[in-house]
Amino acid sequence: MTELTELTLAEARDRLRAKDISAVELAQAHGAAMEKARALNAYVLETPERAIEMAKTSDARIAKGEAGPLEGIPLAVKDLFATKGVRTTACSHILDNFVPTYESTVTSQLWRDGAVLLGKTNNDEFAMGSSNETSFFGPVISPWRRDGANTELVPGGSSGGSAAAVAAQLCLGATGTDTGGSIRQPAAFTGTVGIKPTYGRCSRWGIVAFASSLDQAGPFTKTVRDAAIMLRSMAGPDAKDTTCADLPVPDYEAAVGKSVKGLRIGIPKEYRLDGMPAEIEKIWQQGCEWLKSAGAELVDVSLPHTKYALPAYYIVAPAEASSNLARYDGVRYGLRAPGRDITEMYENTRSEGFGAEVRRRVMIGTYVLSAGYYDAYYLRAQKVRTLIKRDFEACFEQGVHAMLTPATPSAAFGIGEKGGADPVEMYLNDVFTVTVNMAGLPGLAVPAGRDGQGLPLGLQLIGRPFDEETLFSLGAVVEREAGRFTPKVWW
Amino acid sequence: MNEQTRPSKLIQGATGGWQVVIGMEVHAQVASQSKLFSGASTEFGAAPNSHVSLVDAAMPGMLPVINEECVRQAVRTGLGLNARINLRSVFDRKNYFYPDLPQGYQISQYKQPVVGEGVVTVDLPDGEVVDIGIERLHLEQDAGKSVHDRHPTLSYVDLNRSGVALMEIVSKPDLRSSDEAMAFVAKLRSILRYLGTCDGDMEKGSLRADVNVSVRRPGDELGTRCEIKNMNSIRFIGQAIEYEARRQIEIIEDGGAIDQETRLFDPGKGETRSMRSKEEAHDYRYFPDPDLLPLELTQSAVDELKAALPELPDDKKVRFVRDLALSSYDAGQLVAERDTALYFEAVAKGRDVKLAANWVINELGGRLNKEGRDIAVSPVTADQLGGLIDLISDKTISGKIAKDLFEILWTEGGDPRALVEARGMRQVTDLGAIEAVVDDVIAKNPDKVADAKTNPKAIGWFVGQVMKSSGGKASPQVVNDILKSKLGL
């Protein structure tokens, strides 16, 4: 019998239903694995007692034949999701010991469907980062290492803890959020599957906001099927979030294994960057071949405004963040650093409570919204955003069903290796992913192979709005060809 | 805009006449059960922080959801101001830090308000009528309340008001005197109360105004303005404008220049003083709120609201003059307050309209005014006053007795007709009884009789004597007729 932690979400679900295993056993196995893997720093809070309680409830429901779609499935939750009675900090000092009295819509739907909470995962502070190095709780160490090396690598970010927890088999799935690539980039770095659904597919209510017009929740899982199962529970309309789409949620799992014959797949030429590693180019080519052999039709497409996406993103996202983070002022909750008057209290609290990257983005955001700069920066960036969206729409109108691109411009890098001197070096990680957020489209990252040093590489599939199903069908093809990627346990 | 210069409105300075130019931003609290973006109650006077939702307290991850009733109220107000309704409007964030602003930004409408240009017709005390342009109306959140005087070093914050819906109604700079400004606010308040979109209670802060004042020589470009913040009394608005206009004129006439600044009015001293200069003004970093979709309305929904609007004061006045043949002045008095108009209409229904108007304006209005009471809580109800008028009309009581009856109704209450019966106040129309009194008075006063024959006006004295002897209950008309015949006049 395989270790319980090695099961996929779908396998565990089926074995639980068959009463072959119990939810309590499954939670205990993961609890033990988490304990052994503390060196990874994937979790910032473990909730073993709650997990066992929830698992017992699940076992009782399974016994009564009332199992929900995720009954007894142990999951990890990014620390950006408010969890009732469970500390939620966005991995920021400013939310030290903040315990919400409310549950985010997405997680409440997971619990409604029977899932079990294992703990809260590490992330870049307020989801600002691409390596999980900006967390107040310290960096996450990737379970992956280069062949024959001991260098500590990043799992990507901002949802680095969730990605590492899934890759290291410390949960059967985890929630993430993606504002510019924070699900897809860490998924690619850790050989896991991650999907950022269409903007408006999942409710943002109860998720600590970074950039409201870009933030979207999605799952990390071991397989495409698992992602489909988990997204179905996470998605859906919510009257508490007016940007959340009032559309029914399809049975995504049914799309896994469905034929992709006749689908037109766009290959955007602008994603072929100068100086891009040959291995990335190769894996992209490989992905094209796989889809072609599966019956899809490949077409060259152009997304001419791609090169403006990253600069525009780094105006829009900080602008919204500067305003969204204004509520962390030391007045009502979280950290308060005293001062002689209210202004000094604000200054002390916010300079002590926010880390360097958050402070940088708040400053950038404040600047681009200032009188006299608004038109030149924010307004212009919004216009660029419209053009990026139109680029995609034009392709879809020409019959393209989805696009295939690399997920990241490189494999995972070492901790402390990037962005120390120049933050833009770090921002470039998001070059393939931000366009999707800017256009509000769904994007799936799926593992496709390894580089010469044995590190996983991922491909990105970009879909039409609210057509996650096509992405799951295509992702399953890549997964079938490429296989699954699991790191060797060294921790 | 009203660009004609009205010479009578000029303020005389040392070097000639100055025109004062006034524009207003009126903040009217929307009459609604819950807040603009949360389900928390808007009830006034509750225990501190008892009407605060997670959204109002800006907890992490909370999102605003528009209260459609507040939008309807804003649209109805726009329609009442004869204004254009924008079928698409956008909510923006106005960013600044303050302890009673939990989000660190106020959700407001900056570039695309829900209501565009409109007009309010204002009647001035001297009978002049001016049209004041409305620039826009937008919806925004109110802030909470900071309390600074409860603790030596700390401030308290009450978030009950945080997130309550306000309508900011911005006038064009069309006002030319403090009288116009006061009449404008009074008219706006009246319209809001007719519509039921704001209770107009200035003491509770439901209606507050920021007043922009500048002065110029007639025909010149607009002068530099100062904004007087947060005025919550019509009388103080008048005083503040008078003071501020003279202050600015003096500075300019002394060779100085006006600094654009925000000022506060001190009612104790009757002065305005500087609060912050233009340089200290915040940079609010407005941008569209990404948590909210643009507000889209359909023309049919707007039309539906329009069809359901109540009759507003201007229309009501026209109708009173046209259909009830009231004077323009009386009609104006009756429609100024919705409650007065409703009261009058209840009294006048099926009765002598002029008599009803007279009683509502003079007797009741005078008494309410004297005692500082509101017609909505008048001790004499419309039914009672109507009953009183019925008694006059069917000649059961005289006008004089009616005043006594009114006094009883005011202090003791009761049914007018029953009171008249019980207290023997019925007017005496029995000719025999009156004749006897007349004969008696004539017999006792031969000198007056002789006097009356040469001076017919002296009959008044006899009328008075007869009325007195009858305890005021004799019908004055009957007394007059009998006297005339007995005296041979």
Interface residues (C-beta under 8 A of the other chain):
Chain A: F81 A82 T88 A90 L95 F98 P100 T101 Y102 S104 R204 W205 G206 I207 V208 A209 A211 S212 S213 A239 K240 D241 T242 T243 A319 E320 S322 S323 L325 A326 R327 D329 V331 R332 Y333 I342 T343 Y346 T366 L369 S370 A371 Y374 Y378
Chain B: L54 A57 A58 M59 P60 G61 M62 L63 P64 V65 I66 R93 N95 F97 P99 P102 Q103 G104 Y105 S155 V157 D283 R285 Y286 F287 P290 D291 L292 L293
